[in-house]
């Protein structure tokens, strides 16, 4: 069982920045890949960014150049730095990870971007 706990969401004006954190209960090297998803009101959950061990992060077209995925192995934590936020970035952001073939989800953190 892997627990993923997100934090860092909040209310921000358009053009602002937030950094989301996701702390894992297991060592990151055993969770592969790890990703960030989001779900806007009335829409399906969608992939925002994903990173596989030894590779580079991939991003949804809507966030390329604005969001950055990073990880701190010592803290068992992954981050999503979000810059130049837009109202359409509003939603609940979820951390996701695969460990030994099983996908785990956090409970999410709400990001609201006002215009």
N, C-alpha and C positions, 0 to 999 in steps of 0.2 A: 504494500500500500504506500502510495506517495501522496503527501499533502503539499498543495501549492497555495500560497497565500499572497494575494495581490494587495497593493496599497499605492497611494499616490494620486488617486483620482481627485477630481474636484471641479469647481466652476472657474472658468477662465474666459477672458475676452478673446475674440478672434485676433489672430496674430501673436497670441501668447504661447507660452511653453509649459509643459508638464513633464515630469519624469515618473513613469510607473515602475514599481518594483515587484518582483515575484520571488518569494523565498520558498525554496524546496526543502522537504524533510530528508531528502537523500542527496548524495553527492551528484553534482551535475553531470559528471562523466558517465554516470549510469542512466541518465535520462536523455534520450536522443531519438528524434529531434525535440527541440523545445520551440514553442511559438507563442505569439500573441494573436488573439482573435478579438473581434468586436461584434456587438449586436446593437444596431440602432433600433429605435422604437418602430415596431411594425415590420421589421426586416429580418432576414435570416442572418445567422452568425456567419461572419466572413473572416478569412485569414488576412492578417495585417502584416505579419513578419514571422519568419521562421529561420532557425539556425540549426544546422547539423554539425556535430563534433568534427573538427578538422576542416570545415568548409566555411564559406562566407554566407552571410545572411541574405535571404531573399525577401523582397517586399512587394506588396500589392502596388499596382500602378498608381493608385490614388494617394499613396503616402511616400512614394519614392522621392528622395531628396529632402524630405521633411522629417521623417522618423528614422531613428537609429536603434538597432538591437545591439545589446552588449551583455556580457556575462562576467561575473566575478566568482571564479571557482572556489576561492577561499571562503566566501560567504554563502555559497550555495544559492546565489541570487542572479537572476537575469533582470535586465532593465529594458525599458522602451522609452527613449528620449523622443519627445514629440515637440517639434518646433513649428512655427507658422501655422498654428491650429486654425481650422475652419469650422463653421457651424456644422458642416456635414461630417465632421469627426466625432460628433456627439454619439455616445452610446456606452454600453457596459463593456469593459475590456477584460478579457479572460486570458489567463495563462494556461498553457497546455503543454504536456510532456508525455513522451512515450518511453516506458521502461519495460523491457522484456516483452514487448508486444502489446502491452496494455496502455491505453491512453488515459491520462488523468487530467482533471480540470480543477482550477480554482473556482471560488465563488464569484469572482469578478469585482471590479472597481468602476464606479460610474464617473465618466468624463462628460462634462457639459460645457460646450463652447457657445458663448453668446455672441450675437452679431452687433 
